[in-house]
C-alpha cells in the first residue's frame, strides 16, 4: 500500500489506498469519511458468518456498525500488489491479513472493488474472498517486501 497518494492519482485507486491506510491505522472516522452517504459495502460479497443474509451494509450508519462489529476487533493489514483502475472503479488484487486477540493471524486472498462518484467518495466496496478459505499465517507465503 502506498502511503503517499496524490491528488492526480486515479480517484478510485486513491480512495482504495486511503481506505486501506485508515483501516490499518484503526482510524474509523477517517475511513467513514471516504464513503458517500448512500454507499454500500459487501465484505465479503454474499452470505458469510459476517453477514448471514448476504445483503451487505447500505448507508453510512450500517457501514459504521460493520466497522464497529468486525474491523475494530483486531489488527488489519493489506498486501495488494496489483490494482487496475477503469472509469470510476479500481480493482485491487491481493491479501487482507487480520489478527484478532490471541488468535493466529489469517490471510484472505481476493479481489477488492472500489467504485467512486465524481467527487471521489466511495459508492461501493465489494470484497470477493472466501471466508472458508482464509488461511492461517503459517499457510500464507508472504510476498517479498511485506512488512508486519
C-alpha positions in Angstrom: 0.0 0.0 0.0 1.3 3.4 -0.9 1.4 5.8 2.0 1.7 8.7 -0.4 -1.4 9.2 -2.5 -1.6 12.2 -4.8 -4.5 14.3 -6.0 -3.7 13.5 -9.6 -3.9 9.7 -8.9 -7.0 7.8 -10.3 -9.8 8.7 -7.9 -10.9 5.1 -7.2 -7.4 4.0 -6.7 -6.8 6.9 -4.3 -10.0 6.1 -2.3 -8.9 2.4 -2.1 -5.4 3.3 -0.9 -6.8 5.7 1.7 -9.4 3.1 2.8 -6.5 0.6 3.4 -4.5 3.2 5.2 -7.3 4.3 7.6 -8.3 0.7 8.4 -4.7 -0.3 9.0 -4.3 2.7 11.4 -7.6 2.0 13.1 -8.9 5.4 12.1 -12.7 4.8 12.0 -13.7 8.4 11.4 -11.3 9.0 8.5 -12.4 5.7 6.9 -16.1 6.5 7.2 -15.5 10.0 5.7 -14.3 8.3 2.5 -17.9 7.0 1.8 -20.9 8.7 0.2 -24.0 8.9 2.4 -25.7 6.1 0.5 -22.7 3.9 0.0 -22.8 0.1 0.0 -20.2 -2.4 1.5 -20.3 -6.1 0.8 -17.3 -7.7 2.6 -17.4 -10.5 1.6 -19.9 -10.5 -1.3 -22.8 -12.9 -0.5 -23.7 -14.8 2.7 -20.9 -15.4 5.3 -20.6 -15.6 9.1 -20.0 -11.8 8.9 -23.3 -11.2 7.1 -25.5 -14.4 7.1 -28.2 -12.8 4.8 -25.5 -11.7 2.3 -27.2 -8.4 1.8 -24.2 -6.2 2.7 -24.3 -2.9 4.5 -26.2 0.1 3.0 -25.6 3.6 4.1 -23.0 5.2 6.5 -24.8 4.1 9.7 -24.7 0.4 8.6 -21.1 0.7 7.4 -20.2 2.3 10.7 -21.8 -0.7 12.5 -19.9 -3.1 10.3 -16.7 -1.3 11.3 -17.5 -1.4 15.0 -18.6 -5.1 15.0 -15.8 -6.5 12.8 -13.0 -4.3 11.7 -12.4 -2.7 15.1 -12.0 -6.1 16.8 -8.3 -6.6 15.7 -5.4 -5.5 13.6 -5.9 -5.4 9.8 -3.2 -5.1 7.2 -3.2 -5.2 3.4 -0.9 -6.5 0.7 -2.4 -5.5 -2.6 0.5 -5.8 -5.1 -1.8 -5.1 -8.1 -4.6 -2.7 -8.9 -6.4 -1.9 -12.1 -8.4 1.4 -12.5 -11.0 1.9 -15.1 -13.8 4.5 -15.3 -14.8 5.3 -11.7 -13.7 1.9 -10.3 -10.5 0.2 -9.2 -9.9 -3.5 -8.5 -7.2 -4.4 -6.0 -5.9 -7.9 -6.0 -4.1 -9.3 -3.0 -4.4 -10.4 0.6 -6.0 -8.9 3.7 -4.4 -10.0 7.0 -6.4 -10.0 10.2 -5.2 -10.6 13.7 -7.8 -10.7 16.5 -6.7 -11.1 20.1 -4.7 -14.2 20.7 -6.0 -16.0 17.6 -3.5 -16.7 14.8 -3.3 -14.2 12.0 -5.3 -15.1 9.0 -4.9 -14.1 5.4 -7.8 -13.8 2.9 -6.8 -13.6 -0.7 -9.3 -11.9 -3.1 -10.3 -9.1 -5.4 -11.5 -5.9 -3.8 -13.5 -3.4 -5.9 -13.9 0.3 -5.1 -16.5 2.4 -7.1 -16.4 6.1 -6.5 -18.7 9.0 -7.5 -17.5 12.1 -9.3 -16.4 13.7 -6.0 -14.2 10.7 -5.3 -16.4 9.3 -2.5 -16.8 5.6 -2.3 -20.2 4.4 -3.6 -19.5 0.8 -3.2 -16.8 -1.5 -1.8 -17.2 -5.1 -2.8 -14.8 -7.7 -1.5 -14.6 -11.0 -3.3 -13.0 -13.5 -0.9 -14.0 -16.9 0.5 -14.5 -17.0 4.3 -13.9 -20.7 4.4 -10.5 -20.4 2.5 -9.0 -17.8 4.9 -5.6 -19.2 5.8 -3.6 -19.3 9.0 -0.5 -17.1 8.9 1.7 -20.2 8.6 -0.1 -21.3 5.4 0.4 -17.9 3.7 3.5 -17.2 1.7 4.1 -13.5 2.3 5.2 -11.7 -0.8 8.6 -10.1 -0.9 8.5 -6.7 0.8 5.6 -7.2 3.1 6.2 -5.7 6.5 4.4 -6.6 9.7 
